[in-house]
Amino acid sequence: MDFTFTPIDSTKGEHKSEEFLAEHPCGMIPILEDHSACIYGGSLVAMKHLCTKYPEVNDRLDFSNNFAAIDKLFGLFMSKIRPTT
């Protein structure tokens, strides 16, 4: 699957810039642009979208459309993330 990664530096407020907000009015990151769809709401939402729309992604990750496994994996991952001070 071909993709383009565009880094957005939230520490510099790039996700709140006029240019970014023109494309993504909510100013949320991460964003997954998939042709005409704009998926936001976090990595879990993007992963579910990719696994549903692209069987080769699901096959490679071997989730077999078991979104409970994805929820568990990302729940564990997100529980380990803490803001830095």
N, C-alpha and C positions, 0 to 999 in steps of 0.2 A: 504494500500500500504506500503510495507516494503521499508525502505531506510536507508542509512548510511550517516550521516552528518560528514564531515571532515572540521574542522575550518582551515582557512588559514589566517595568520596574515600578512596583507599587510604592517603594520608599521615596521615589521622586514624584509620585502622584500621576504617573503616566496613564493609569486607568481612569483618571478623572479629567484628562485633557479634552479639549474641544474635539480634536480629531477622533479620539477613541470613543467619546460619548456620541458622536455623530453616527457611528456604526453600532454601538452597544449602549443604548440610553441608560441602562441600569448601572453601568460602570462596574460590573462584576468581573472578576477573574477567578479561575481560568475560563476561557471561552474556547469552544470547539466550533469552527465554521466548517460545515460539511455541505458543500454545494449551496443549496438554497436554505439550509437549516442553520440556525445559530443556537448552539446548545451551551447553556451556562447553568451553574448550580453546583459545580464541583466535579472532582475527578470521577466519583462514582456514577453520576449521571452521564458523563461523557463515555465511560467504559461500557455502561449498559447500552447506550446508543450504538457504539461501535460494534459490540458483540451481536446486537440484534440486526443491524443493517449489513454488516460485512461478515459472512460466515468464515472467511479465512482468518479474521482476527480472533473469533471465538475458537476456531480449531487450533490456532497457534497457542492461545492462552489456556486451552483445554478446560473451559468452564462449562462446556456442554449446555449452554443456556441456563445454567444453575445460578440464578442471580442471588440466591441465598449465600452461596459461596463468595460471590463478589462483595455482598454486603458485609459478610464476616471479615473478609480480608481488609477491606477499606475501613471498617469500624475499628479493627485492631490498629491499623496504620494511623488513623486519625487520633486515636486515643493516646498515641505516643508523641504527638506534636504539641508543643507548648510555645507560647510567645517568648521571645528573648527580651531581656531587660537590660 
